Amino acid sequence: MKNYKIADFIIEYDGDSDYMNKRFDDFACEKAEKPDVTLKIVEKKPFFPRFLWDKGTKMGIFRVYYDRDCIYQYFPNQHHSGVRLVEIRNDFHDFTYYLCDRKDSSYVRHYGLEEYIGRMQGVVFNLFQESFFNMLLFENAMSIHSASVIYKEKALIFSASSGTGKSTQAEKWQRLLGCEVLDGDVTACREIDGKYYVYGLPWCGSSGMYLNRKVEVGAFVFLKQAKENTVRVPSDMEKIGYVFSSTFSESWNDLMNRKRSEMTGKIIENTDIYEFSCNLEDESVEVLRRKLEQSQNY
């Protein structure tokens, strides 16, 4: 077994180490007496006849089935290089992934072991991201789609839809002010003893930039493209819309939706949130920096 510490959660991994992306090596830790999360990988296509008479709830490429103490994700169209079934227990803290094939199968020998391992690393990496982000909802935490930097020892979190410029802003703060990039694509925001922290994660998108570090929140900045650089504090209703829509954590059922709404409310009540309409010029950094200097956090 291997153990990882991500966003201060201890994950115990039971499975072939070849299936874990090398980025997780930066989050390796010593074995904990009681892990917070368990992830088990079984190289065996599961027997799951329930899908024949119960179609479940369709969620993209998989269907969700609920039992008394378990949630099942079933992937009906996955074959060979994929995951067929996920068992989720204990409020998204325990996962078992059933693979469609084994490393020593005739298919893998024909396909090529190296290619198969590379493919499955990507499958497990993305699926564990989804599992982990959903688990956060049950721990006073939530994922935030963002590029974040460390400014004056606090996290400045730029969030926006893809292509709006969050990575561009992070790069400018790194280049012009020497800020470290905490994560290039997503952070975990977590409440601990009344304070709010964000963490760099291995799921950093194409940027490849992440730090295994815990940093107190300085401000959330939601970006909009504009010709002129202006900063304002949004209304509470706008803040709810910004934060709620920025997470990768899902709302599969009423409980998850309530947890997501509760965490959204906590973030908008207890952290500084700005709307920054900005262009691509370097001067945008100074406009936002001056506004931040007026806050108590900076």
MARGU-14026 format. One record per atom (N, C-alpha, C): x, z, y; residue in one letter. Coordinates in steps of 0.001 Angstrom, whole numbers, plus 524288, in hexadecimal, padded with zeros to 5 digits. Atoms other than C-alpha are relative to their C-alpha. Layout:
XZYA...
//
This chain:
80341800007FB53M800008000080000M8036680000804E2M7FD607FFEC7FAF3K804067FDAE80E1BK7FC578028F803F1K8030E7FD5C7FC04N7FF91804EB81A36N801627FDE58055DN7FF60802007FAB7Y7FD8E8004B82817Y7FD348039F803CCY802827FCFA7FBDCK7FA358070F834D2K7FEB27FC4580476K801DC803A97FC08I7F2027FE9D83DE9I7FC12802D28036EI8035B7FD367FC3FA7EBC68046E84A2AA7FF45805B07FE5EA7FFF47FA91801C6D7EF30811E784497D7FC8B800F87FB41D802C77FF76804F3F7E75280F4E83839F803C67FEB97FB89F7FCAC800DD80486I7EE848108082B50I7FD037FCB77FC09I802688038E803C4I7EB648052F8222EI8033A800157FB05I7FD758003180513E7EE988063D813C5E7FEA37FAD37FD6AE800C88053780242Y7F0707F8D480DA9Y8016A800077FA40Y7FF3A80048805A6D7EEEB7F7177FF00D7FF617FA4E7FE59D800388057E80170G7F2627E94F7FB1EG8055E7FD8B80024G7FB1B802E57FFF9D7FCF07DF097F9FAD801EC7FF70805A0D7FDE5800257FAA9S805C67DFF0805F8S800757FA7A8021BS7FF998056B7FE3AD806BF7D1118065BD7FB537FE5F80354D804B7801957FD2FY7F8F37D07A80BE1Y7FFC58022480591Y800187FDAB7FAC8M7FC4A7D8578181CM803BA7FD16803A2M7FCF4802BC7FC0EN8010B7D10982420N804A980351801BBN7FB377FD327FE90K80ED57D4A282876K7FF628032D80506K800C77FCE47FB3DR8098D7D98A83574R7FEBA805B27FEBCR801627FAA780168F804707E57B82E52F804CD803567FF05F7FB3D7FCF9800E5D812747E96C82B73D8015280365804B2D7FEE47FCF97FB46D813967EE0583991D7FC86804CD80079D803AC7FBA27FFD5F808747F794836E1F8006A803697FB18F7FF447FCF3804C7A80DA57FD1982A02A80114805B280154A7FF2B7FA717FF11C80DB880BDD828E9C8007D802CF7FAC8C7FF987FCD9804B6E80FBC816D281F42E7FA90801167FDD0E804FA7FEE680295K8052981A208157CK7FD75804D58025AK802F27FB977FDE8A7FA9B822FA81AFCA7FD51802E57FB8EA802B97FCF3803F8E7F45C82DFA81363E7FA777FDFB7FF40E8054C8022380044K7E7038285F816AEK7FF9E7FB7C803D8K80043804787FC6BP7E66181A9381C42P7FAAF7FFAE802B0P804E6800DA7FD34D7DC1D816E582643D7FD0E7FB4F7FDD6D80245804E6801DEV7D9DE8097282053V802C37FE767FAF3V7FD9080224804B2T7DC27803C0812DBT7FE937FA417FF83T800C780591800F8L7DDC17F55580FD5L8023A7FEC37FAA3L7FE658015B8054AK7DE487F0C4801CCK7FEF27FA3C7FF16K800A78058A8014CI7E0587E2D17FD3AI800127FF627FA18I80090800DD80599V7DBC37DED67EFB2V8006D7FA2E7FEEDV7FF49805898015FE7E0B47D1FF7EA0BE7FC437FE8F7FB92E803EB800FE80400K7D4157CF9B7E2ECK7FAFA7FE408029DK80502801C27FDF1K7C8067C7AB7E5EEK7FBBB803AE7FE01K803BB7FBFD801ACP7BCE27D1977E5CDP7FB247FDB17FD6BP8051F8015F80228F7B0527D1257DE03F7FBEF8022C803C8F803BD7FE4C7FC02F7A5DB7D1A67E894F7FB127FC9E7FF96F804998035A800DDP7991B7CBE07E348P7FBA4800CA803F9P8043C7FECA7FC56R790E07D1F97EE09R7FEBC7FB7580394R800DB8044E7FC5AF792C47C6097F6B5F7FC517FBDD7FDCAF8035C803F28026AL78ADE7BDF77ECFCL7FA48800C280179L8057D7FF0E7FE9BW77DF37C4967F07FW7FF4D8027D80563W800437FD8D7FADCD7813B7CBC47FD21D803DF7FD2C80385D7FC95803457FCC4K786937C2A58079BK802DE8030B8043BK7FD3E7FCDF7FC27G78AE37CDDC8105BG7FEF97FE2A8058FG8005C8017C7FA79T78CBF7CC6381F0BT8049C7FC7B8014CT7FBCB803C57FEFEK7947D7C061822FEK802EF8016E804F6K7FC857FEEE7FB96M7A0127C30282C04M8046E7FC037FFD1M7FBEF803FA80020G7A7C27B68482DDEG800E97FE157FA79G7FEB18021380529I7AEE07B3298213EI7FEFA803ED7FBA6I801267FC3180412F7AAC17BF9481A18F7FA7880223800ACF8050F7FD627FFDCR79E687C722816E3R800D7805D87FF35R7FF7C7FA5380036V79CA27D5C98189AV7FB9B802497FCA9V803B07FD428035EY796087DE6680E68Y800BD805DC800C4Y7FFBC7FA5D7FF26Y792C97ECC281061Y7FE44802EB7FB1CY801767FC6B80421D7928A7F740805FCD7FFF48056F80263D8006E7FAC47FDC9R790ED805E880770R8050F801D38028AR7FB097FE137FDF0D79F4A808D98097BD804017FBA9800ACD7FC44804567FFECC7A54B7FB5F80A34C7FDB77FB4A802D7C80153805117FDB8I7A5127EED481210I8035E7FBF57FD44I7FD2C804328028AY7A8E57E24180B4AY800107FB2B80382Y7FF7F805317FDB6Q7AE0A7D5ED811A3Q801167FC387FB87Q7FF54803C880438Y7AC5C7CA8E80852Y800EC7FA9A80253Y7FE83805287FE13F7B2E57BD6B80ACBF7FEBD7FBF97FBBBF801B1803548045BP7AB427B3CD80241P8031E7FAFB7FF61P7FD688051B80044N7B34B7A7BD80587N805EE800587FFBCN7FA5A7FF6D80063Q7C0F97AD588045DQ801C67FEFD7FA6CQ7FDF1801358052DH7C8E47A80E7F902H805F4800348002AH7FA557FFCE800D3H7D6D67AADC7F475H802CA802E480467H7FCE67FD5C7FBF3S7DE347ADD48012ES7FC698027580410S8038A7FD427FC7FG7D48B7B73B8071BG7FE5B805347FDB6G8025B7FB22801C3V7CD4E7C42680604V7FA4E7FEE67FEBFV805698010080187R7C0717C3BB7FE98R7FC698048480192R8035D7FB807FF01L7BB4F7D19B800BBL8031A80456802A4L7FDCB7FB5C7FD81V7BE137DD3480999V7FC318047C7FF36V8030D7FB3580066E7B92B7EAD580666E801A6803A08046BE7FEEC7FCA87FB7CI7B81E7F3B08124FI7FD39805367FF2DI802487FAD0800CBR7B5FA80253810F2R801C6803BA80447R7FE5A7FBB47FC99N7B6BC80ED3818DFN800557FE4B805B6N8003B801AA7FA76D7B28D8092482610D804AD7FC9780180D7FBDB803D17FEF7F7BC687FE0182568F8057B802567FFBFF7FACE7FDAF80095H7C7C5806C882192H802A47FE927FAD4H7FDCF8016A80515D7C99F801DC813A2D7FE477FA7A7FE93D8010B805808011FF7CAB47F37D80FF5F802837FE707FADDF7FDBF8029080490T7CCAB7EC2280358T7FEF97FA3180081T8006C805B37FFADY7CF727DD8780409Y800DC7FDB67FA8FY7FF78802B5804FFY7CD167D58B7F7BFY801897FA5380101Y7FE188054D7FF27L7D51E7C9257F7DEL7FD727FC3A7FC2EL802398040A80363C7D0757BC617F210C803B27FE697FB9CC7FC3B801C8803E7D7DCE47BA567EA48D80471803E47FF81D7FB607FCCC800ECR7E95E7C0777E509R804EB7FCC4800FBR7FB1B802C87FEFDK7F7707BD217E841K802027FD107FB38K7FE0F80287804BDD7F9F27B9887DA11D7FC0B7FC347FD9CD803FE803888021AS7EE007B0AE7D893S802077FA5F7FFD6S7FE818058180060S7EEE27A25A7D501S7FF487FD3B8053AS800D7802697FAE1Y7E95979EC07E24CY804A78010A80396Y7FBA47FE9A7FC85V7F4177A6057E98DV804F97FD377FE4FV7FB61802D3801D7R7FE8D7A0067E0F1R7FFCC7FA4B801ADR8009F805717FE4FH7F9187929D7E444H800667FF87805F1H80021800227FA43Y7F6F1795B17F2AEY805598013480252Y7FAEC7FE417FE10G8042879C357F475G7FFAB805A0801C6G800617FA727FED9L806A57AAC87F519L8011480132805BBL7FE9F7FEEE7FA89E80D177AAA080283E7FB8C7FE80803A5E8045D801BB7FCBAE801ED7A2D680889E7FB588039F7FF52E804687FC8280113Y7F7ED7AB9B801F0Y800B680539802BBY7FEF67FB017FD77I7FE4F7B81B806E2I7FF4E7FF90805E7I800A0800CA7FA66G7FEF97B2AC814AEG7FA4A7FFAB80194G80597800797FEFCR7F0A77AEFC81429R7FD488054C7FF96R802AE7FB0F800E3M7EC7E7BC2B80EBDM801AA8042E803ECM7FE767FC6A7FBD6Q7F4807C3AF818A9Q7FC827FF4D804C7Q80368801137FB97G7EC717BD0682337G7FA72801E07FF0BG8054C7FE4F80157V7DFA67BFC581C24V7FF81805EF8005EV8002C7FA4C7FFEEV7E2A57CE3381A2EV800DA8021280588V7FEE07FE647FA9DF7E8347CF7F827F2F7FB1B7FFC58035BF804AC800A77FCCAN7DBCE7CA4782E43N7FB83803747FE27N8043B7FCD080207L7D2827D1748254FL800ED805C580118L7FEE07FA897FED3F7D96E7DE6F8272DF7FF488010F805D0F8011C7FF697FA6CQ7D8AC7DC46835D6Q7FA3D80132800D4Q8059D7FF187FF7BE7C9EA7DB55834C3E7FE7D805617FDEFE801317FAF080258S7C93F7E72A82BC9S801C9804758038BS7FDCA7FBDD7FCB7F7D2007EF5B8348EF7FCF68009180515F802D57FFC27FB0DF7CAC97EBD784106F7FA958025E7FF47F805167FD96800FCN7BDCB7EF9683AE8N8008E805D57FEEDN7FF007FA7B800ECM7C38C7FC848364EM80099802FC8051CM7FF127FD5C7FB0AL7C7737FFAA8444BL7FB068023980261L804EF7FE4C7FDAEL7B92A800DE84835L7FE75805747FE3AL801677FAE68021EF7B7FE80D0C83FB9F804038042E80168F7FBC97FC687FE90E7C3D08137984617E800A880071805E9E7FFAA7FFD57FA45N7C084813A08549CN804047FC1B80204N7FC35804077FE9EA7C7FE80705855F3A7FD6F7FAA27FFB2A8021F805518000BM7C6057F869857C5M804617FC2E80136M7FC35804187FEC9S7CDDE7EBF2857D2S7FE857FD6780526S800D5802B97FB0FI7CF837E4F7864DAI8033C7FB0580000I7FD48805097FFA9H7D2E47D684865A6H802C77FFD08053EH7FD287FF537FB18S7DDAB7D73D86FBDS805C87FEE47FF4AS7FA4C7FFEC7FFB4A7EBAD7D53E873BAA80163804A38036EA7FF007FB217FD38S7F16F7E22487810S805D0800B58011AS7FAA57FEC57FE8BV7FDAE7E69487F12V80055805C58015CV7FF1C7FA897FE96I803AD7F3D5881E5I8022C8001C8058EI7FE8B7FFBA7FA7CY8043C7F64F8908FY7FFE9805BD801ADY7FF7A7FA887FE7BK809208037A8957BK7FE34803A37FB9FK800E77FCE0804B0E80804808F4887B1E7FA448004E7FE6DE80579800518019AK7F99C80589886B2K7FEA87FA587FEC2K8017080535801D5A7F2AF7FA0B88097A7FC6F7FD45803E1A80332803737FCD5L7ED6B7EF1D888F8L7FDF87FBC97FC58L80253803358041AI7E3ED7E79C88075I7FD097FB808027AI8028A804B17FDF4F7E0417D9A688412F7FC727FDC17FBC7F803AF80212803D5S7D3FB7D50D87D34S7FD0E7FB638025ES802DD804AB7FE57A7CD247C7EC87DF9A7FF1B7FCA47FB38A800B7803B180444S7C8207BD1687579S804E97FCAF7FF6FS7FB4F8031A80108S7D26C7B45B86F4BS800957FBA0803FES7FEEC8042B7FC47G7D8D97AB2A878F9G7FF2280167805A8G801197FE717FA97T7D5337B2F388514T804EC801AD802DDT7FB1C7FEAE7FD67G7E2F27B7F4887BCG80215805727FEFFG7FE107FAB4800F0K7E4FB7C566881D1K805C17FFFD7FE67K7FA81800588018FS7F1CA7C14D87B64S8036F7FE78804A0S7FD1C8019C7FB53T7F6047BADC88817T80103804AA80388T7FF467FB5A7FCC3Q7F3C67C77488FA8Q803F8803B87FD91Q7FC467FC8380293A7FB187CF7C88589A805927FE00800A9A7FACD802577FF5BE8068A7C60688650E80205800D180586E7FE537FF427FA94K806C87C71F89525K801BF805A0800FAK7FE8F7FA8A7FF42W8071B7D5F3894D2W80513801427FD20W7FB147FF52802CFQ811FE7D54B88AD4Q804857FD9C80316Q7FBD4802DB7FD62R819E17CB548927FR80127802308056FR7FF487FE727FA93L817BA7D0538A04EL800FE805D8800B4L7FF847FA5E7FF59L816F57DF0E89E3CL802CD802A97FB71L7FD177FDC48045DG81E487E0D889175G7FCBE803387FC43G8036C7FD0D8037FC812857E62F88A1CC800D27FE427FA53C7FFF68015480588E812F57E6BC87B50E7FA877FE457FE65E80501801AE80222V8083D7DF738742EV7FEB0803797FB5BV801B57FCA68044CL800BF7E8E686B87L7FDC37FCBE7FB90L8022B8038C803EFD7F90E7DE4E86481D7FE167FB15802BAD80155804F77FD9BG7F6827CFFC86701G7FA777FE327FF2DG8053C802158010DD7E8AC7CED2861D0D7FBC98041D7FF26D804107FC1580116V7E1C97DB7E85E0DV8027C805668001EV7FE487FA948004ET7E2F37EA3585F84T7FBA2803357FD8ET803DA7FC2B801B0A7DC1D7F5CD85952A7FFAB8041F80433A800DB7FBEA7FC13C7D63A7FED386385C7FDA0804A97FD34C801A27FB62802FAR7D49280CAB85E65R7FFB9804C680384R8008C7FB147FD29E7CF878195B8642AE80257804637FCCAE7FDA87FB7D80298I7D7B98254B860B5I8000580483803E4I800417FB4F7FCACD7D4A18329D866AAD7FE8F7FEB0805A3D801FB8013E7FAD0G7CD7182C928720CG8033B7FC138030BG7FCD1804037FD7AK7D83C822E38757CK7FF997FAEA7FCEEK800928052280269Y7D8878145B8729DY805537FD5A7FF9EY7FAFF8026F8012DY7E3F480D5D86C5FY7FF127FAA47FD91Y80016804FF802BCV7E6C07FF97867F3V805067FF727FCDCV7FBBC800A4803B1Y7EFBC7FB2D85D14Y801267FA367FF3AY7FE898052F801BAG7F7507EEEA85A1EG7FED97FF777FA30G801B0800EA8055EL7F2EE7E8CA84D51L802CF7FB3D7FDBCL7FD77804A480248P7F8897DEFF8439EP7FCE47FB03800C6P8034F804A97FF53W7ED1B7D5CF8465FW8005E7FE35805B4W7FED58012C7FA87C7F3037D091852E8C7FF4A7FA4080159C800EC8057D7FEE3G7EEB07C26E851F9G804F47FCC57FFC5G7FB908039C80020S7F7E27B71985432S80491801D48035DS7FBC87FE237FC98S7FFCD7BEC385E40S80481802577FCE0S7FBFC7FD638030DG807187C623853A2G80223804E48029BG7FDFE7FBA17FCEEM808A67D14685D6AM7FCB4804DF7FF07M802A37FB0B800CCY8054B7DF45859CEY8040C804537FFCDY7FCD37FB558008FL80AE77ECEA85A7CL7FCE3803F87FCEAL8028A7FBD2802EAN807BD7F7A7850E4N80056804EC8035BN7FF9F7FBC87FC32R804E38011185BDDR7FA96801A8801E1R804C77FDB67FDD0K7FA3D809DE86150K800DF800E5805CCK7FF597FFA37FA56V7F840808FC87014V7FAC68018580276V804CF7FE667FD56E7EE6280FCD878C3E7FDF47FB8980365E80272804337FCF5V7E4C0806A587F5FV800D5800E7805CFV7FFC37FFE97FA4DG7E7A78038D88D89G7FB367FD6F8024BG80496802D47FE13A7DD337F94D8900EA7FECD7FB687FC72A801C6804DF8026DF7D5317EEA2889C2F7FEEE7FC1C80461F800B0804107FC0FV7D5787E1FB89170V7FD8A7FB427FD57V802C08047E80231F7CB7F7D77588E45F800AC7FB68803B4F7FE2A804627FCDEL7D0127CA3C89303L7FBE27FBC08009FL8030A804B67FEF2K7C8FC7BEDF89946K8038C7FC39802E7K7FCE5803E37FD37Q7CF4A7B24189DC2Q7FD9F7FEEE80558Q801D4800FA7FAAAA7CE737AFCF8AC5EA804737FDB380333A7FBF98021D7FC81K7D59A7A9248B781K802B08045180311K7FDDF7FB9C7FD06E7D7857B5E68BEE2E8004A804D27FC8EE7FF427FB3880300N7DC2B7C3008B9B6N7FCF98048680273N8031B7FB8F7FE1AT7D2307CDF68BB46T7FEFA803C67FB85T800F77FBE5803DBV7D02B7DADC8B444V7FB5380334801BEV8046D7FCA27FEB7R7C39E7E29D8B3AFR7FEA1803677FB4BR801FA7FCA88042FV7BD687ED958ABD4V7FA947FE097FE89V8051E8020E80188P7B2047E7EB8A406P7FBDE804517FFD5P804457FC43800C5S7A4BF7EE678A304S80028802017FA69S800107FDDD80545D7A20A7F6D189724D7FDD07FC187FC12D80233803E080395M7999E7EC218912FM803F97FBB47FED1M7FBEF803EC800E5E7A4A97E25B89307E80445802227FC71E7FC0A7FD9680352K7AE517EBDB88CEFK7FE4B8000B7FA4AK802137FFF08055BI7A5987ED4F880F8I8008B7FA997FD8CI7FF918055180208G7A5077DE9D87F6BG805977FE737FEE0G7FA7F8015A800BDY7B3B17DD208810AY8023A802AB7FB1FY7FD987FD0D80444V7B7A37E7E08777CV7FD707FEB37FACAV802CF800E9804E5F7AD197E59786D43F801607FAB67FDA8F7FEE680549801F5S7B0297D71986C56S805CB7FF147FEF8S7FA59800D4800A3S7BEF37D90D86C1BS8020B801BC7FAAFS7FE157FDCD804E2T7BFAB7DF9A85ED1T7FF7C7FC337FB7BT80066802C4804F6F7C2527D98B8518CF7FD13803427FBF5F802EE7FCB980398S7BB6A7E51684B12S7FA6B7FDF57FFA7S804F2802A1800FAE7AEC47E046844FEE7FB56803A580094E804E87FD158000ES7A07E7E48084566S7FCB07FDF87FB7ES802C0801F980495W79C047E1B583789W7FAB88029B7FF3CW804D97FD1A800D6N791667EC0A837C0N7FF0880399804ABN8017B7FCB37FB91D78AB17F5C9840B4D804078043780117D7FC207FBE47FF3CL794D98006483E6FL804D27FDE1802C9L7FB68802497FD87M7A0437F78C841F3M7FED27FE708059DM8017A8017E7FAB4N798F37F27684DC6N7FFCA804C88038EN8003E7FB307FCE7R7967C8005C85251R805788021580120R7FA9E7FE2F7FF36K7A4C1804218504BK802CC7FCAC80415K7FD8D8038E7FC39R7A9267F82E857E4R7FDFE801148057DR802507FED37FAE1S79FBD7FB61862FBS801F88053D8021AS7FE1D7FADA7FE50E7A40D809A986345E805957FFAF80205E7FA91800657FE4DM7B26F806188643AM800617FCE680511M80022802EA7FB12T7AF727FC1186EC1T7FEAE803A580480T8018A7FC547FBEAG7A89B806B887693G80455803C780166G7FBB67FC5B7FEF5K7B40E8100A87519K8045B7FD6A80322K7FBC8802BB7FD3CI7BDD9805EB879A8I7FE977FF29805BAI8015D801207FA86I7B6428023E885EDI7FF6B8050480336I8009C7FB137FD29E7B3D9810878896AE8052E802B480111E7FB407FCD87FFD6N7C1BF815408877DN805027FD0180129N7FB53803047FEB6T7CB0F80A3288AF1T7FF017FCB3804E0T8006F8037B7FB7AD7CDD0801C9896D6D7FF4C7FA697FE1BD801278056280184I7C8027F42B895A0I7FF8A7FCAF804E9I80009803957FB92Y7CA337E8DD89EF6Y7FE897FA827FE38Y8009D805A7800B0E7C5D67DAD58A01CE803F47FD64803A2E7FBDD802827FD00F7D12D7D25A8A486F7FF2F7FA1D7FFDAF8005F805AA7FF6ES7CE467C4A88A948S805407FE2180201S7FA96801357FEA8C7DB857BE1B8A9B2C801597FA577FECCC7FDDA8052C80121N7E32C7B1848A9F3N804F88009E7FCCBN7FB5F7FFE280354L7EFA47AE128A2CBL805048011680302L7FB597FF197FCCEE7F8E07B1298AE01E802318057E7FF11E7FD7F7FAEF800C4D802BB7BC478AD30D7FDE080423803B7D801F77FC3A7FC36E7FCA27C2A08B92EE7FB63803267FDE6E804657FD208023DS7F1197C6BE8B0B0S801B58055D7FE0AS7FE017FB0B801E9V7F99A7D1798AB01V8000F8040E80457V7FFA97FC537FBA0E7FBCA7D7B18B84CE7FA9B801B1801D4E805577FEAA7FE5EV7ED4C7D7218BBA7V7FDCD8043F7FC70V801FE7FC15803A3L7E9A77DE9E8AF62L80336805048003CL7FCB07FB537FFCBR7F5437E7D98B056R7FE7D8038180490R8018A7FCE27FB70R7F12F7EC298BE0BR7FAE6802DE7FEFFR804F97FD6F8013DK7E3797EF0F8B928K800D68047F7FC3AK7FF017FBE0803D0L7E8947F6F28ADA9L80294804BE80283L7FD457FBB77FD69E7F1487FF0D8B69FE7FC4380399802E0E803EA7FCD27FD52Q7E4EE803FA8BD52Q7FD18803A37FC3FQ802D17FCD4803DDS7DFD6809E48B09CS80321804DD7FE95S7FD587FB2D8018BQ7E2FE817658AB7BQ803807FF307FB3EQ7FCE6800E4804B7N7E861811C089EE1N805707FE0980133N7FAE4802217FEB1Y7F39D80B078A5E1Y802068025680517Y
//
